Amino acid sequence: MSAAETIHIHVDGASRGNPGEAGFGVHVAAPDGRTVAELYGHLGRATNNVAEYQGLLHALRWALAHGTGSVEIFSDSELLVRQMAGRYRVKNPRLQPLHREACELVGRLGHVRIQHVRREENREADALANRALDERASKLD
């Protein structure tokens, strides 16, 4: 995949209990829809919003590590998408450092577009987040 291609990354977070056992999932696809990478991570005890941000952070780190210049990120979290767009303030002190890091990573990439999708359009990332919870495991490469 060349740096000029726009990759599509679906991110999701899950928390059983909110806060409770939490995990994230990241599904990376090439422009033709082919799966490029699947990442997931068990976070221990966290809120759903923290898990959503962890999914975004891992997606952005993956994109940087792989020299990706153009990224479209899809999330079913309206809060995350609107905070990243600057439409909502980040009031929660636990989310503030995650948001700052995400903004810094976005600034290091060529083009990033983060958009909201319905839950049904985020199945792959949701399945990976639940896999992290079910297996209490992580796969980060």
C-alpha positions as CSV (number, residue, x, y, z in Angstrom):
1,M,0.0,0.0,0.0
2,S,1.5,3.4,-1.0
3,A,1.5,6.5,1.2
4,A,-0.8,8.2,-1.3
5,E,-3.6,5.7,-0.9
6,T,-6.3,6.5,1.6
7,I,-6.7,3.7,4.1
8,H,-9.9,3.1,6.0
9,I,-9.7,2.3,9.7
10,H,-12.7,1.4,11.8
11,V,-12.2,1.8,15.6
12,D,-14.3,0.7,18.5
13,G,-14.1,0.4,22.3
14,A,-16.1,-1.7,24.7
15,S,-16.6,-1.8,28.4
16,R,-18.6,-4.4,30.3
17,G,-19.9,-2.4,33.3
18,N,-18.8,1.1,32.3
19,P,-16.5,1.3,34.0
20,G,-15.6,-2.4,33.8
21,E,-13.5,-4.7,31.9
22,A,-12.6,-2.8,28.7
23,G,-11.0,-3.4,25.3
24,F,-10.6,-1.8,21.9
25,G,-10.6,-3.0,18.3
26,V,-9.1,-1.6,15.1
27,H,-9.8,-2.9,11.6
28,V,-7.6,-1.5,8.9
29,A,-8.6,-1.9,5.2
30,A,-7.1,-0.9,1.9
31,P,-9.0,1.2,-0.5
32,D,-10.2,-1.9,-2.3
33,G,-11.7,-3.2,1.0
34,R,-9.0,-5.8,1.6
35,T,-8.1,-6.3,5.3
36,V,-4.6,-5.0,6.0
37,A,-4.5,-5.3,9.8
38,E,-6.6,-6.2,12.8
39,L,-5.6,-4.9,16.2
40,Y,-7.2,-5.4,19.6
41,G,-6.3,-4.8,23.2
42,H,-7.5,-5.7,26.6
43,L,-7.4,-2.6,28.9
44,G,-8.4,-3.9,32.2
45,R,-10.9,-1.7,34.1
46,A,-11.9,1.4,32.1
47,T,-14.9,3.3,30.8
48,N,-16.3,2.9,27.3
49,N,-15.1,6.4,26.3
50,V,-11.5,5.6,27.4
51,A,-11.7,2.4,25.3
52,E,-12.9,4.3,22.3
53,Y,-10.0,6.7,22.6
54,Q,-7.6,3.8,23.0
55,G,-8.9,2.4,19.7
56,L,-8.3,5.7,18.0
57,L,-4.8,6.1,19.4
58,H,-3.8,2.7,18.3
59,A,-5.2,3.3,14.8
60,L,-3.3,6.6,14.5
61,R,-0.1,5.0,15.8
62,W,-0.5,2.1,13.3
63,A,-1.0,4.7,10.5
64,L,2.2,6.6,11.4
65,A,4.3,3.4,11.8
66,H,3.2,2.3,8.4
67,G,3.9,5.6,6.6
68,T,0.3,6.2,5.8
69,G,-0.3,9.7,4.5
70,S,-4.1,9.7,4.1
71,V,-6.5,8.0,6.6
72,E,-10.2,7.9,7.0
73,I,-11.3,6.8,10.5
74,F,-14.7,5.5,11.3
75,S,-16.2,5.3,14.8
76,D,-19.6,4.7,16.2
77,S,-18.8,7.0,19.1
78,E,-20.5,10.4,18.5
79,L,-18.6,11.8,21.6
80,L,-15.2,10.8,20.2
81,V,-15.9,12.1,16.7
82,R,-17.4,15.4,17.9
83,Q,-14.6,15.9,20.4
84,M,-12.0,15.3,17.7
85,A,-13.8,17.7,15.4
86,G,-13.8,20.4,18.1
87,R,-17.6,20.4,18.3
88,Y,-17.6,19.1,21.9
89,R,-15.3,20.2,24.7
90,V,-13.3,17.5,26.5
91,K,-14.5,18.0,30.1
92,N,-13.6,14.6,31.5
93,P,-10.1,14.7,33.1
94,R,-9.4,11.1,32.1
95,L,-10.1,11.8,28.4
96,Q,-8.2,15.1,28.2
97,P,-4.7,13.5,27.9
98,L,-6.0,10.9,25.4
99,H,-7.6,13.7,23.3
100,R,-4.4,15.7,23.4
101,E,-2.3,12.7,22.3
102,A,-4.8,11.9,19.5
103,C,-4.7,15.5,18.2
104,E,-0.9,15.4,18.3
105,L,-0.9,12.2,16.3
106,V,-3.4,13.5,13.8
107,G,-1.1,16.5,13.3
108,R,1.7,14.2,12.3
109,L,-0.3,12.5,9.6
110,G,-0.9,14.0,6.1
111,H,-4.6,13.8,6.0
112,V,-7.0,12.5,8.6
113,R,-10.8,12.4,8.4
114,I,-12.7,11.1,11.4
115,Q,-16.4,10.4,10.8
116,H,-19.3,8.8,12.7
117,V,-20.9,5.6,11.4
118,R,-23.8,3.6,12.8
119,R,-22.9,0.7,15.0
120,E,-24.0,-1.8,12.2
121,E,-21.3,-0.2,10.0
122,N,-18.6,-0.9,12.5
123,R,-19.0,-4.7,13.0
124,E,-15.3,-5.6,12.4
125,A,-13.9,-3.3,15.0
126,D,-16.7,-4.2,17.4
127,A,-15.9,-7.9,17.0
128,L,-12.2,-7.2,17.7
129,A,-13.0,-5.2,20.8
130,N,-15.1,-8.0,22.1
131,R,-12.4,-10.5,21.2
132,A,-10.0,-8.5,23.4
133,L,-12.6,-8.8,26.3
134,D,-13.4,-12.4,25.7
135,E,-9.8,-13.5,25.5
136,R,-8.4,-10.9,27.9
137,A,-5.7,-10.5,25.3
138,S,-4.1,-8.0,22.9
139,K,-2.7,-8.1,19.4
140,L,-1.1,-4.8,18.5
141,D,0.8,-5.5,15.3
